[in-house]
Amino acid sequence: MTTKNFIKFASPIKGLMTSEGSGAKVNRVIGNGRIRMWDPFLLLDDFQIPPSAGFPNHPHRGIQTLTYVREGEVTHGDNMGNKGTLTPGAAQLLTSGSGIIHSEFPGKELAKGMQLWINIPKRLKMTDPSYQDFKAHEIPQVPLNDGSFLRVILGESHGAKAVIESICTPLKYVHYELKPQAVVKDSVPAKHQGFIFVRHGKILVTGESQKIELKEGFVLPFEEIKDQEHFEISNSSSNAEVYFVSGIPLHEPVASGGPFVMNTPEEIELAYEEFYSGNFIKKKAEFYKAEL
């Protein structure tokens, strides 16, 4: 097989296990000491939240968070009265914009899933907060050979287009469930950079003159590409759960302070001042429910 017009990948990097919130465990794939951020992505957590744990009220400003539940349930609510529960296969895109205070807690069983933080561009940092919630059956799913399938969370793949839309920058986010010996090829849009993450199993990734073994818990990044390129995944384990995430970088200054991500240190200081003075919330978050 020729690998012309295939992505040139960097070396695999292992995620970092850490604790977050009140008793939650995460494998921090992006946003750790090994890979600080990968523009436009600030953080990717593979999370596990026991019933006794969770994320009590906390603020955000300047980012979008995309939560994708794999097992159990995650109930979210904010200080303005919005509330909902994500079940397995469901996804939520939260636009914090000018500011929101919210919480996330599991149901009666262990909750597992992925949370991606996306940087909002400077011109939209102070946009009004909002939600997009989608049930499992609303996420486009494409069958592959031998019982394998993929789900399109953002962007497009294999003729399917995501129902979730981000204001940040053009993005692609695909979840692959691969049976033994399955092979899948996909494209990467021009000007994107991103990564492949293996949540379960072990795969072989084909890039430009590359054959890279990617193990469970590892991420494989690639830098910004000029034109549309491709990659191929071969499953070398019993079953594999794999994620591809990419987007057009913003190339803007990033200043971060805990849950706030802005463009300058002064904007971070202002966010903290407003939070502690009670002037943080600018507008009630709009709750958007898809009607499909």
Disulfide bonds with the S-S distance in Angstrom:
none
